[in-house]
């Protein structure tokens, strides 16, 4: 009689290309990238950081109701986006705006969504940062944790049935792996052999709950193996490692029609969201400061670009200044645009509005007309 041990004696290794100083690790292999691609990736990571800073400030000023940053996780955003194609369907959580940025979503489109104006593709019905773009194959963000993971598997099954040269990609945090949706999706993907990439941003915290209180296993990567899914653990703050791993995962997912799990180890260097009171309420200040200063993915990638003598083609101060100006202008425009029509609350679900929703719309209108002082004056009927 022999029982399997509760965990392996050695932890699964972590794939890295660059060390913390931005130097290539001896013996590391990676997908070669051109100078143009490297500069674009770096520039977009910087732009994403600027965007997070400005929108965070806008929320603190009371101009938008909510915001959530990707500070410390820029490499996962941009490098994974660069490794995918525009035909790949993305099912994000809420910390992947860089995917949209890479695919061409403009700063004005980001601002329109956060302000919920009439130009917002969601017609003002979602919280800020719940982006979506049908044109860019980016499904709308949903607040409930992990609900997007089974959707990605279903989409991947559809891609398989249609024999499309594309895969589905879904992002989620370590907290999402504690949800039943994660486990159901993993098993379904493995049994049905569908082209889907699961990318877990293991940033150490599910809001304020550390991974040590979420699971006793060796992180998330071993769960893929348990379900029969090819898996890898990578350094999520290493831009070259993320790009190389996602590029290889996509090739396998599409050519072999199989699911792949990537556990990207990173750290949330910002607050979970603007609902939190501070960075250090449940984390020591020196821990946050260490990750911000010593393990920053943008700084590490910049050092590698500098060693290749490519940084001379990037005017970073001008890039940050121009991005800030463009975003501030976009915010001013978004603030002045009218809100969506009241009737938009009830559209886009049914081809013909059912009687119960028609009655609800009439009731809402009666309430607005009866108590006009209780509703914003800029809400058009």
C-alpha positions in Angstrom: 0.0 0.0 0.0 1.5 3.4 -1.0 -0.2 6.8 -0.8 0.9 9.6 -3.0 2.6 12.3 -0.9 0.6 15.5 -0.3 3.2 17.5 -2.2 6.4 17.0 -4.0 9.6 17.5 -2.1 10.9 20.1 -4.6 8.9 23.1 -5.9 8.3 23.4 -9.7 11.0 25.5 -11.2 10.3 29.0 -12.5 11.2 29.9 -16.1 13.2 33.1 -16.3 15.2 34.8 -19.0 16.4 38.0 -17.3 17.7 38.4 -13.8 16.7 41.3 -11.6 19.5 43.4 -13.2 18.1 42.9 -16.7 21.0 40.5 -17.7 20.4 37.3 -19.6 20.6 34.3 -17.3 23.2 31.8 -18.5 21.6 28.9 -20.4 18.2 30.6 -20.7 16.4 30.1 -24.0 13.8 32.6 -25.3 11.9 33.7 -28.4 14.1 36.2 -30.2 12.5 39.6 -30.6 13.3 42.5 -33.0 14.4 45.9 -31.9 11.1 47.4 -33.2 9.0 44.9 -31.1 11.1 45.4 -28.0 10.8 49.2 -28.2 7.0 49.0 -28.8 6.6 46.6 -25.9 8.6 48.9 -23.6 6.7 52.0 -24.8 3.3 50.4 -24.2 4.3 49.3 -20.7 5.3 52.9 -19.9 2.0 54.1 -21.4 0.0 51.6 -19.3 1.8 52.8 -16.2 1.0 56.5 -17.0 -2.7 55.6 -17.7 -3.0 53.8 -14.3 -1.5 56.8 -12.5 -3.8 59.4 -14.2 -7.0 57.3 -13.8 -6.2 56.5 -10.2 -5.8 60.3 -9.5 -9.1 60.9 -11.3 -10.9 58.5 -9.0 -9.3 60.1 -5.9 -10.6 63.5 -7.2 -14.1 62.1 -7.4 -14.3 62.3 -11.2 -14.9 58.5 -11.6 -16.4 56.1 -9.1 -13.8 53.3 -9.2 -10.5 52.3 -10.6 -8.1 49.4 -10.4 -4.4 49.5 -11.5 -2.0 47.0 -13.1 1.1 48.4 -11.3 3.8 45.8 -11.1 2.0 43.5 -13.6 2.7 45.5 -16.8 4.9 42.7 -18.3 2.1 40.2 -18.1 -0.2 42.6 -19.9 2.0 43.8 -22.7 4.3 40.8 -23.3 1.4 38.3 -23.5 -0.5 40.6 -25.8 2.5 40.9 -28.1 2.8 37.1 -28.3 -0.9 36.6 -29.4 -2.6 37.4 -32.7 -5.6 39.6 -33.2 -7.7 36.6 -34.0 -7.1 35.1 -30.5 -10.1 35.7 -28.3 -9.4 37.2 -24.9 -11.5 36.6 -21.8 -9.9 39.0 -19.2 -10.3 39.5 -15.5 -9.9 43.2 -14.6 -6.2 43.7 -14.6 -5.5 43.3 -18.3 -6.1 46.7 -20.0 -2.7 46.4 -21.6 -4.1 43.7 -23.9 -6.6 46.3 -25.3 -3.9 49.0 -25.4 -1.7 46.7 -27.5 -4.5 45.9 -29.9 -5.3 49.5 -30.6 -7.9 50.6 -28.0 -7.3 54.4 -27.7 -6.9 56.4 -24.5 -10.1 58.2 -25.5 -11.9 54.8 -25.6 -10.6 53.9 -22.1 -11.7 57.3 -20.8 -15.2 57.0 -22.3 -15.7 53.7 -20.6 -14.5 54.9 -17.2 -16.8 57.9 -17.4 -19.7 55.9 -18.8 -20.7 58.4 -21.4 -22.7 57.9 -24.6 -19.5 56.9 -26.5 -18.9 54.1 -24.1 -19.5 50.7 -25.9 -21.1 49.4 -22.7 -23.6 52.4 -22.7 -22.7 53.3 -19.2 -24.0 50.1 -17.7 -20.7 48.8 -16.3 -18.4 50.0 -13.6 -15.2 51.8 -14.7 -12.4 49.5 -16.0 -14.9 46.9 -17.2 -13.8 47.3 -20.8 -14.9 45.3 -23.8 -14.4 45.5 -27.5 -16.1 43.2 -30.1 -13.8 44.6 -32.8 -10.6 43.6 -30.9 -11.9 40.2 -29.7 -11.8 41.3 -26.1 -14.8 40.1 -24.1 -16.3 42.6 -21.6 -14.8 42.4 -18.1 -17.2 40.9 -15.5 -16.8 41.6 -11.8 -17.6 38.1 -10.4 -14.4 36.2 -9.9 -13.5 33.4 -12.4 -16.8 33.4 -14.4 -14.8 34.2 -17.5 -12.8 31.0 -17.3 -15.5 28.5 -18.4 -16.6 31.1 -21.1 -13.1 30.9 -22.5 -13.2 27.1 -22.7 -16.5 27.2 -24.5 -15.2 29.7 -27.0 -12.1 27.5 -27.5 -14.4 24.6 -28.2 -16.2 26.7 -30.8 -12.8 27.6 -32.4 -11.9 23.9 -32.6 -15.2 23.0 -34.2 -14.8 25.8 -36.8 -11.2 24.7 -37.4 -10.0 28.3 -36.8 -6.3 29.1 -36.6 -6.8 30.8 -33.2 -7.1 30.1 -29.5 -9.0 31.5 -26.6 -7.0 33.1 -23.7 -8.2 33.8 -20.3 -6.6 35.7 -17.4 -7.3 35.4 -13.7 -5.7 35.9 -10.4 -4.6 33.3 -7.8 -7.8 33.9 -5.9 -9.7 32.8 -9.0 -8.2 29.3 -8.7 -10.2 28.9 -5.4 -13.5 29.2 -7.4 -15.4 26.2 -8.7 -15.5 27.8 -12.2 -11.7 27.4 -12.5 -11.8 23.7 -11.7 -14.8 22.9 -14.0 -13.2 24.9 -16.8 -9.8 23.1 -16.4 -11.4 19.7 -16.5 -13.6 20.5 -19.4 -10.7 21.9 -21.4 -8.5 18.8 -20.8 -11.2 16.3 -21.6 -12.4 18.1 -24.7 -8.9 19.0 -26.0 -9.6 22.6 -26.8 -7.1 25.4 -27.8 -7.2 27.6 -24.7 -4.5 29.3 -22.7 -5.1 29.8 -19.0 -2.9 32.6 -17.6 -2.9 32.9 -13.8 -1.4 36.1 -12.4 -0.2 34.8 -9.1 0.5 38.1 -7.4 0.4 36.7 -3.9 -2.9 38.3 -2.8 -6.6 37.7 -3.4 -7.5 41.2 -2.3 -6.2 40.9 1.3 -6.0 37.1 1.5 -2.4 35.7 0.9 -1.8 32.6 -1.1 -0.7 30.8 2.1 -4.3 31.0 3.3 -5.8 29.9 -0.1 -4.0 26.6 -0.9 -1.3 24.3 0.4 -0.2 23.1 -3.0 2.9 24.2 -4.8 1.2 27.3 -6.2 -1.1 26.9 -9.2 1.0 25.2 -11.8 0.6 21.8 -10.2 -3.1 22.0 -10.6 -2.7 21.9 -14.4 -0.8 18.7 -14.1 -3.5 17.2 -11.9 -6.1 17.8 -14.6 -3.8 16.5 -17.4 -2.9 20.0 -18.8 0.5 20.9 -20.0 1.7 23.7 -17.6 4.6 26.1 -16.9 5.5 28.5 -14.1 7.2 31.7 -15.3 8.5 34.9 -13.8 5.7 37.3 -14.6 7.9 40.3 -14.1 10.3 39.1 -16.8 9.1 40.6 -20.1 11.1 38.2 -22.2 10.0 35.2 -20.2 6.3 36.1 -20.5 6.6 36.8 -24.2 8.5 33.5 -24.9 6.2 31.4 -22.8 2.9 32.8 -24.2 4.3 32.6 -27.7 5.2 28.9 -27.3 1.9 28.2 -25.5 -0.1 29.7 -28.4 1.8 27.5 -30.9 1.0 24.4 -28.9 -2.6 25.3 -28.2 -3.4 26.0 -31.9 -1.2 23.4 -33.7 -1.9 20.6 -31.2 -5.4 21.7 -30.2 -4.7 21.4 -26.5 -5.1 23.6 -23.3 -2.1 25.2 -21.7 -1.8 26.6 -18.1 0.7 29.4 -17.4 1.3 30.5 -13.8 3.0 33.9 -13.9 4.5 34.8 -10.5 4.3 38.5 -9.9 3.4 41.0 -7.2 0.6 43.5 -7.0 2.6 46.6 -6.2 -0.6 48.8 -5.9 -3.8 48.5 -4.1 -6.3 45.8 -5.1 -8.6 48.7 -6.1 -9.6 52.2 -5.0 -11.9 50.8 -2.4 -8.9 50.0 -0.2 -7.7 52.4 2.4 -4.0 52.0 1.8 -1.2 49.8 0.5 0.1 48.6 3.8 -3.1 47.7 5.7 -2.3 44.0 5.4 1.2 44.1 4.0 4.4 45.4 5.4 5.6 48.7 3.8 9.1 47.4 3.2 7.7 44.4 1.2 5.7 46.7 -1.2 8.7 49.0 -1.5 11.1 46.2 -2.3 8.9 45.0 -5.2 8.4 48.5 -6.5 12.1 49.3 -6.5 13.9 46.0 -7.0 11.5 43.8 -9.0 9.8 46.4 -11.3 9.2 44.7 -14.7 9.6 48.0 -16.6 12.9 48.8 -15.0 14.2 45.3 -15.6 13.2 45.3 -19.3 14.7 48.8 -19.7 18.1 47.6 -18.5 18.0 44.8 -21.1 17.1 47.3 -23.8 20.0 49.5 -22.7 22.4 46.7 -22.9 21.3 46.2 -26.5 21.9 49.9 -27.1 18.3 50.3 -28.3 17.1 52.8 -25.7 18.5 55.7 -27.7 15.5 55.2 -30.0 13.1 55.8 -27.0 12.6 59.3 -25.5 11.0 58.1 -22.3 10.4 61.6 -20.7 8.7 62.7 -23.9 6.7 59.5 -24.1 5.5 59.9 -20.5 4.7 63.6 -21.1 2.8 63.0 -24.3 0.8 60.1 -22.8 -0.1 62.2 -19.9 -1.3 65.1 -22.1 -3.2 62.8 -24.4 -4.9 61.1 -21.4 -5.8 64.3 -19.6 -7.3 65.6 -22.9 -9.3 62.4 -23.2 -10.6 62.7 -19.7 -11.8 66.3 -20.4 -13.6 65.1 -23.5 -15.1 62.1 -21.8 -16.4 64.3 -18.9 -18.2 66.7 -21.2 -20.0 64.0 -23.3 -23.6 63.3 -22.4 -24.6 60.2 -20.6 -26.4 57.4 -22.5 -30.1 57.6 -23.0 -32.2 56.2 -20.2 -33.7 53.7 -22.5 -30.3 52.1 -23.0 -30.7 50.5 -19.6 -33.1 48.0 -21.2 -31.6 47.3 -24.6 -29.2 44.7 -26.1 -30.7 41.7 -24.2 -33.8 40.8 -26.1 -34.6 41.3 -29.8 -38.0 42.5 -28.8 -38.4 44.1 -25.3 -40.7 41.8 -23.2 -43.6 43.3 -21.3 -42.0 43.1 -17.9 -39.0 45.2 -19.0 -41.2 47.6 -20.8 -43.1 48.2 -17.5 -39.8 48.6 -15.6 -38.7 51.3 -18.1 -42.0 53.1 -17.7 -41.6 53.0 -13.9 -38.1 54.4 -14.1 -39.2 57.3 -16.2 -42.1 58.0 -13.9 -39.7 58.1 -10.9 -37.3 60.5 -12.7 -40.1 62.8 -13.7 -41.6 62.7 -10.2 -38.3 63.3 -8.4 -36.1 65.3 -10.8 -34.0 66.7 -8.0 -32.9 63.2 -7.0 -31.4 62.4 -10.4 -28.5 64.0 -12.3 -29.7 66.8 -14.5 -27.5 65.4 -17.4 -29.3 62.1 -17.6 -31.2 62.3 -20.9 -34.6 60.5 -21.1 
